[in-house]
Amino acid sequence: MNRAEKTITFKYFIFTIISKLAGKPKFQKAQQKLKKFNLLKNFINWAIKIEKKLRSRKIPLFSLESQTEIKKFDCIGFSLQYELNYTNVLNILELGGIPIYAEDRKEGHPIILGGGLGAFNPAPIADFFDCFIIGEAEAVLPQFIDVLKECKGMKRYKILEELSKVKGVYVPSINNRVERQWLPE
């Protein structure tokens, strides 16, 4: 089955579901879910098109707000909700012209931060990140950001050394011991 056939089959499947629900009270909920799905599908198609254009024209990934290349940021943070996000991180780094491996990053490259549920055990992805927030970011980010501000202009290894002193921040290159941080109740 080619792509067009799959699309037609999918649209027919959705149409069949809608027509079966048409007189039922849950129909509006189903319609809302389908609208959300179409928005997601359109966003994914848009993202794929943008990636192809960036690659074909050799344009580095940039922020939407200021059109600043992401490699010029001080820090880029990724919230990893599950393991399937890992490859997206590598793709974003590559599109941004940032070395994928932490050990290949030099002075001037942004600090790559990971966090979220997918980073509770950072070992499998430690080679790609400069540091991780272990636990709830809300409990750690204020101090993390303060340290980043204080360290602006310092050597990369010194910045990472200072970040490793923040409770809840794990820096793989330093291999500091870290305890998960939680917001007080």
LODRENLO-92345 format. One record per residue (C-alpha): residue number from 1; residue in three letters; z, x, y. Coordinates in Angstrom, 3 decimals, always signed. Example, Ala and Ser with C-alpha at 12.3 -4.5 7.8 and 13.67 -1.06 7.14 Angstrom:
<nodes>
@resi=1 | resn=ALA | zz=+7.800 | xx=+12.300 | yy=-4.500;
@resi=2 | resn=SER | zz=+7.140 | xx=+13.670 | yy=-1.060;
</nodes>
This chain:
<nodes>
@resi=1 | resn=MET | zz=+0.000 | xx=+0.000 | yy=+0.000;
@resi=2 | resn=ASN | zz=-1.040 | xx=+1.547 | yy=+3.327;
@resi=3 | resn=ARG | zz=+0.901 | xx=+1.343 | yy=+6.588;
@resi=4 | resn=ALA | zz=-0.968 | xx=-1.707 | yy=+7.921;
@resi=5 | resn=GLU | zz=-0.413 | xx=-3.605 | yy=+4.669;
@resi=6 | resn=LYS | zz=+3.298 | xx=-2.742 | yy=+4.750;
@resi=7 | resn=THR | zz=+3.547 | xx=-3.995 | yy=+8.335;
@resi=8 | resn=ILE | zz=+1.765 | xx=-7.246 | yy=+7.496;
@resi=9 | resn=THR | zz=+3.937 | xx=-7.714 | yy=+4.402;
@resi=10 | resn=PHE | zz=+7.075 | xx=-7.025 | yy=+6.430;
@resi=11 | resn=LYS | zz=+6.038 | xx=-9.476 | yy=+9.169;
@resi=12 | resn=TYR | zz=+5.226 | xx=-12.114 | yy=+6.535;
@resi=13 | resn=PHE | zz=+8.643 | xx=-11.534 | yy=+4.935;
@resi=14 | resn=ILE | zz=+10.381 | xx=-11.991 | yy=+8.295;
@resi=15 | resn=PHE | zz=+8.269 | xx=-15.085 | yy=+9.058;
@resi=16 | resn=THR | zz=+9.222 | xx=-16.555 | yy=+5.671;
@resi=17 | resn=ILE | zz=+12.922 | xx=-15.991 | yy=+6.347;
@resi=18 | resn=ILE | zz=+12.638 | xx=-17.591 | yy=+9.802;
@resi=19 | resn=SER | zz=+10.717 | xx=-20.606 | yy=+8.524;
@resi=20 | resn=LYS | zz=+13.328 | xx=-21.203 | yy=+5.789;
@resi=21 | resn=LEU | zz=+16.151 | xx=-21.023 | yy=+8.318;
@resi=22 | resn=ALA | zz=+14.417 | xx=-23.081 | yy=+11.003;
@resi=23 | resn=GLY | zz=+16.444 | xx=-26.282 | yy=+10.696;
@resi=24 | resn=LYS | zz=+19.775 | xx=-24.635 | yy=+9.892;
@resi=25 | resn=PRO | zz=+22.695 | xx=-23.889 | yy=+12.248;
@resi=26 | resn=LYS | zz=+22.678 | xx=-20.162 | yy=+11.456;
@resi=27 | resn=PHE | zz=+19.066 | xx=-19.864 | yy=+12.642;
@resi=28 | resn=GLN | zz=+20.016 | xx=-18.686 | yy=+16.146;
@resi=29 | resn=LYS | zz=+22.177 | xx=-15.896 | yy=+14.733;
@resi=30 | resn=ALA | zz=+19.269 | xx=-14.777 | yy=+12.550;
@resi=31 | resn=GLN | zz=+16.950 | xx=-14.846 | yy=+15.577;
@resi=32 | resn=GLN | zz=+19.369 | xx=-12.678 | yy=+17.569;
@resi=33 | resn=LYS | zz=+19.603 | xx=-10.172 | yy=+14.713;
@resi=34 | resn=LEU | zz=+15.817 | xx=-10.011 | yy=+14.468;
@resi=35 | resn=LYS | zz=+15.518 | xx=-9.425 | yy=+18.211;
@resi=36 | resn=LYS | zz=+17.986 | xx=-6.546 | yy=+17.939;
@resi=37 | resn=PHE | zz=+16.022 | xx=-5.168 | yy=+14.988;
@resi=38 | resn=ASN | zz=+12.756 | xx=-5.361 | yy=+16.929;
@resi=39 | resn=LEU | zz=+14.387 | xx=-3.525 | yy=+19.844;
@resi=40 | resn=LEU | zz=+15.562 | xx=-0.818 | yy=+17.444;
@resi=41 | resn=LYS | zz=+12.141 | xx=-0.660 | yy=+15.766;
@resi=42 | resn=ASN | zz=+10.439 | xx=-0.364 | yy=+19.174;
@resi=43 | resn=PHE | zz=+12.886 | xx=+2.361 | yy=+20.245;
@resi=44 | resn=ILE | zz=+12.251 | xx=+4.338 | yy=+17.044;
@resi=45 | resn=ASN | zz=+8.481 | xx=+4.050 | yy=+17.532;
@resi=46 | resn=TRP | zz=+8.887 | xx=+5.138 | yy=+21.158;
@resi=47 | resn=ALA | zz=+11.062 | xx=+8.114 | yy=+20.163;
@resi=48 | resn=ILE | zz=+8.512 | xx=+9.259 | yy=+17.565;
@resi=49 | resn=LYS | zz=+5.688 | xx=+9.039 | yy=+20.127;
@resi=50 | resn=ILE | zz=+7.723 | xx=+10.969 | yy=+22.698;
@resi=51 | resn=GLU | zz=+8.574 | xx=+13.681 | yy=+20.164;
@resi=52 | resn=LYS | zz=+4.889 | xx=+14.083 | yy=+19.266;
@resi=53 | resn=LYS | zz=+3.957 | xx=+14.385 | yy=+22.952;
@resi=54 | resn=LEU | zz=+6.729 | xx=+16.907 | yy=+23.629;
@resi=55 | resn=ARG | zz=+5.631 | xx=+19.032 | yy=+20.680;
@resi=56 | resn=SER | zz=+1.875 | xx=+18.818 | yy=+21.348;
@resi=57 | resn=ARG | zz=+2.286 | xx=+19.660 | yy=+25.048;
@resi=58 | resn=LYS | zz=+5.082 | xx=+22.212 | yy=+24.386;
@resi=59 | resn=ILE | zz=+7.445 | xx=+20.433 | yy=+26.764;
@resi=60 | resn=PRO | zz=+11.126 | xx=+21.223 | yy=+26.111;
@resi=61 | resn=LEU | zz=+13.471 | xx=+18.263 | yy=+25.633;
@resi=62 | resn=PHE | zz=+15.076 | xx=+17.164 | yy=+28.895;
@resi=63 | resn=SER | zz=+17.641 | xx=+14.668 | yy=+30.162;
@resi=64 | resn=LEU | zz=+16.377 | xx=+11.269 | yy=+31.237;
@resi=65 | resn=GLU | zz=+18.486 | xx=+11.097 | yy=+34.390;
@resi=66 | resn=SER | zz=+17.694 | xx=+14.423 | yy=+36.075;
@resi=67 | resn=GLN | zz=+14.820 | xx=+15.734 | yy=+33.931;
@resi=68 | resn=THR | zz=+16.837 | xx=+18.920 | yy=+33.399;
@resi=69 | resn=GLU | zz=+15.905 | xx=+20.886 | yy=+30.290;
@resi=70 | resn=ILE | zz=+18.788 | xx=+20.551 | yy=+27.820;
@resi=71 | resn=LYS | zz=+18.879 | xx=+24.307 | yy=+27.289;
@resi=72 | resn=LYS | zz=+20.140 | xx=+24.608 | yy=+30.892;
@resi=73 | resn=PHE | zz=+23.274 | xx=+22.518 | yy=+30.203;
@resi=74 | resn=ASP | zz=+26.671 | xx=+24.214 | yy=+29.866;
@resi=75 | resn=CYS | zz=+27.546 | xx=+22.174 | yy=+26.777;
@resi=76 | resn=ILE | zz=+25.794 | xx=+19.630 | yy=+24.555;
@resi=77 | resn=GLY | zz=+27.982 | xx=+17.370 | yy=+22.455;
@resi=78 | resn=PHE | zz=+26.943 | xx=+15.408 | yy=+19.392;
@resi=79 | resn=SER | zz=+28.899 | xx=+12.509 | yy=+17.943;
@resi=80 | resn=LEU | zz=+28.180 | xx=+12.707 | yy=+14.224;
@resi=81 | resn=GLN | zz=+28.805 | xx=+9.285 | yy=+12.742;
@resi=82 | resn=TYR | zz=+27.543 | xx=+10.162 | yy=+9.267;
@resi=83 | resn=GLU | zz=+25.808 | xx=+12.978 | yy=+7.422;
@resi=84 | resn=LEU | zz=+22.277 | xx=+11.702 | yy=+8.054;
@resi=85 | resn=ASN | zz=+22.753 | xx=+12.627 | yy=+11.735;
@resi=86 | resn=TYR | zz=+22.816 | xx=+16.331 | yy=+10.853;
@resi=87 | resn=THR | zz=+19.036 | xx=+16.745 | yy=+10.746;
@resi=88 | resn=ASN | zz=+18.671 | xx=+14.900 | yy=+14.062;
@resi=89 | resn=VAL | zz=+20.889 | xx=+17.525 | yy=+15.685;
@resi=90 | resn=LEU | zz=+18.659 | xx=+20.318 | yy=+14.401;
@resi=91 | resn=ASN | zz=+15.570 | xx=+18.472 | yy=+15.626;
@resi=92 | resn=ILE | zz=+17.085 | xx=+17.999 | yy=+19.102;
@resi=93 | resn=LEU | zz=+18.058 | xx=+21.673 | yy=+19.322;
@resi=94 | resn=GLU | zz=+14.562 | xx=+22.740 | yy=+18.257;
@resi=95 | resn=LEU | zz=+12.891 | xx=+20.364 | yy=+20.734;
@resi=96 | resn=GLY | zz=+15.166 | xx=+21.712 | yy=+23.469;
@resi=97 | resn=GLY | zz=+14.269 | xx=+25.343 | yy=+22.788;
@resi=98 | resn=ILE | zz=+17.823 | xx=+26.152 | yy=+21.674;
@resi=99 | resn=PRO | zz=+18.276 | xx=+28.380 | yy=+18.609;
@resi=100 | resn=ILE | zz=+19.356 | xx=+26.246 | yy=+15.652;
@resi=101 | resn=TYR | zz=+21.891 | xx=+28.750 | yy=+14.285;
@resi=102 | resn=ALA | zz=+24.984 | xx=+29.388 | yy=+16.401;
@resi=103 | resn=GLU | zz=+24.819 | xx=+33.142 | yy=+15.677;
@resi=104 | resn=ASP | zz=+21.341 | xx=+33.299 | yy=+17.275;
@resi=105 | resn=ARG | zz=+22.478 | xx=+31.807 | yy=+20.576;
@resi=106 | resn=LYS | zz=+22.869 | xx=+34.239 | yy=+23.438;
@resi=107 | resn=GLU | zz=+24.353 | xx=+34.225 | yy=+26.919;
@resi=108 | resn=GLY | zz=+22.976 | xx=+31.315 | yy=+28.909;
@resi=109 | resn=HIS | zz=+22.554 | xx=+28.977 | yy=+25.940;
@resi=110 | resn=PRO | zz=+24.715 | xx=+25.846 | yy=+25.996;
@resi=111 | resn=ILE | zz=+27.814 | xx=+25.503 | yy=+23.847;
@resi=112 | resn=ILE | zz=+26.944 | xx=+23.118 | yy=+20.995;
@resi=113 | resn=LEU | zz=+29.840 | xx=+20.772 | yy=+20.251;
@resi=114 | resn=GLY | zz=+30.176 | xx=+18.457 | yy=+17.252;
@resi=115 | resn=GLY | zz=+32.615 | xx=+15.664 | yy=+16.654;
@resi=116 | resn=GLY | zz=+33.045 | xx=+12.225 | yy=+15.170;
@resi=117 | resn=LEU | zz=+33.568 | xx=+11.048 | yy=+11.617;
@resi=118 | resn=GLY | zz=+30.764 | xx=+13.257 | yy=+10.296;
@resi=119 | resn=ALA | zz=+32.609 | xx=+16.345 | yy=+11.542;
@resi=120 | resn=PHE | zz=+36.003 | xx=+15.797 | yy=+9.885;
@resi=121 | resn=ASN | zz=+34.913 | xx=+18.455 | yy=+7.396;
@resi=122 | resn=PRO | zz=+32.762 | xx=+20.758 | yy=+9.526;
@resi=123 | resn=ALA | zz=+32.183 | xx=+23.415 | yy=+6.831;
@resi=124 | resn=PRO | zz=+28.705 | xx=+22.255 | yy=+5.699;
@resi=125 | resn=ILE | zz=+27.336 | xx=+22.329 | yy=+9.258;
@resi=126 | resn=ALA | zz=+29.433 | xx=+25.088 | yy=+10.809;
@resi=127 | resn=ASP | zz=+26.456 | xx=+27.477 | yy=+11.029;
@resi=128 | resn=PHE | zz=+24.744 | xx=+25.190 | yy=+13.555;
@resi=129 | resn=PHE | zz=+27.610 | xx=+24.388 | yy=+15.938;
@resi=130 | resn=ASP | zz=+29.633 | xx=+26.566 | yy=+18.284;
@resi=131 | resn=CYS | zz=+32.687 | xx=+24.326 | yy=+18.077;
@resi=132 | resn=PHE | zz=+33.983 | xx=+20.995 | yy=+16.829;
@resi=133 | resn=ILE | zz=+36.503 | xx=+18.465 | yy=+18.016;
@resi=134 | resn=ILE | zz=+38.572 | xx=+17.481 | yy=+15.002;
@resi=135 | resn=GLY | zz=+40.170 | xx=+14.072 | yy=+15.433;
@resi=136 | resn=GLU | zz=+39.784 | xx=+11.725 | yy=+18.364;
@resi=137 | resn=ALA | zz=+37.711 | xx=+13.160 | yy=+21.193;
@resi=138 | resn=GLU | zz=+39.617 | xx=+11.127 | yy=+23.779;
@resi=139 | resn=ALA | zz=+42.718 | xx=+13.176 | yy=+22.997;
@resi=140 | resn=VAL | zz=+40.931 | xx=+16.526 | yy=+23.313;
@resi=141 | resn=LEU | zz=+38.057 | xx=+16.181 | yy=+25.794;
@resi=142 | resn=PRO | zz=+40.044 | xx=+16.357 | yy=+29.058;
@resi=143 | resn=GLN | zz=+41.475 | xx=+19.776 | yy=+28.179;
@resi=144 | resn=PHE | zz=+38.166 | xx=+20.882 | yy=+26.592;
@resi=145 | resn=ILE | zz=+36.296 | xx=+20.095 | yy=+29.827;
@resi=146 | resn=ASP | zz=+38.950 | xx=+21.819 | yy=+31.952;
@resi=147 | resn=VAL | zz=+38.604 | xx=+24.991 | yy=+29.863;
@resi=148 | resn=LEU | zz=+34.796 | xx=+24.851 | yy=+30.148;
@resi=149 | resn=LYS | zz=+35.077 | xx=+24.583 | yy=+33.934;
@resi=150 | resn=GLU | zz=+37.567 | xx=+27.471 | yy=+34.138;
@resi=151 | resn=CYS | zz=+35.375 | xx=+29.666 | yy=+31.935;
@resi=152 | resn=LYS | zz=+32.092 | xx=+29.084 | yy=+33.778;
@resi=153 | resn=GLY | zz=+30.404 | xx=+32.417 | yy=+34.279;
@resi=154 | resn=MET | zz=+32.337 | xx=+34.185 | yy=+31.501;
@resi=155 | resn=LYS | zz=+30.747 | xx=+35.772 | yy=+28.439;
@resi=156 | resn=ARG | zz=+29.920 | xx=+33.360 | yy=+25.640;
@resi=157 | resn=TYR | zz=+32.391 | xx=+34.836 | yy=+23.136;
@resi=158 | resn=LYS | zz=+35.183 | xx=+34.600 | yy=+25.741;
@resi=159 | resn=ILE | zz=+34.395 | xx=+30.930 | yy=+26.386;
@resi=160 | resn=LEU | zz=+34.557 | xx=+30.216 | yy=+22.641;
@resi=161 | resn=GLU | zz=+37.786 | xx=+32.207 | yy=+22.383;
@resi=162 | resn=GLU | zz=+39.368 | xx=+30.092 | yy=+25.132;
@resi=163 | resn=LEU | zz=+38.075 | xx=+26.850 | yy=+23.592;
@resi=164 | resn=SER | zz=+39.633 | xx=+27.827 | yy=+20.258;
@resi=165 | resn=LYS | zz=+43.055 | xx=+27.684 | yy=+21.970;
@resi=166 | resn=VAL | zz=+42.625 | xx=+23.976 | yy=+22.759;
@resi=167 | resn=LYS | zz=+44.487 | xx=+21.800 | yy=+20.249;
@resi=168 | resn=GLY | zz=+41.950 | xx=+19.978 | yy=+18.090;
@resi=169 | resn=VAL | zz=+39.036 | xx=+22.359 | yy=+18.731;
@resi=170 | resn=TYR | zz=+37.691 | xx=+24.347 | yy=+15.799;
@resi=171 | resn=VAL | zz=+35.427 | xx=+27.324 | yy=+16.508;
@resi=172 | resn=PRO | zz=+33.706 | xx=+28.498 | yy=+13.289;
@resi=173 | resn=SER | zz=+32.909 | xx=+31.991 | yy=+14.593;
@resi=174 | resn=ILE | zz=+36.619 | xx=+32.547 | yy=+15.270;
@resi=175 | resn=ASN | zz=+37.764 | xx=+30.512 | yy=+12.260;
@resi=176 | resn=ASN | zz=+40.884 | xx=+29.273 | yy=+14.037;
@resi=177 | resn=ARG | zz=+43.287 | xx=+26.937 | yy=+12.280;
@resi=178 | resn=VAL | zz=+43.128 | xx=+23.451 | yy=+13.748;
@resi=179 | resn=GLU | zz=+44.969 | xx=+20.160 | yy=+13.323;
@resi=180 | resn=ARG | zz=+43.374 | xx=+16.778 | yy=+13.918;
@resi=181 | resn=GLN | zz=+44.340 | xx=+15.281 | yy=+17.236;
@resi=182 | resn=TRP | zz=+45.057 | xx=+11.575 | yy=+17.732;
@resi=183 | resn=LEU | zz=+45.727 | xx=+9.474 | yy=+20.770;
@resi=184 | resn=PRO | zz=+49.385 | xx=+8.522 | yy=+21.085;
@resi=185 | resn=GLU | zz=+50.051 | xx=+4.865 | yy=+20.338;
</nodes>
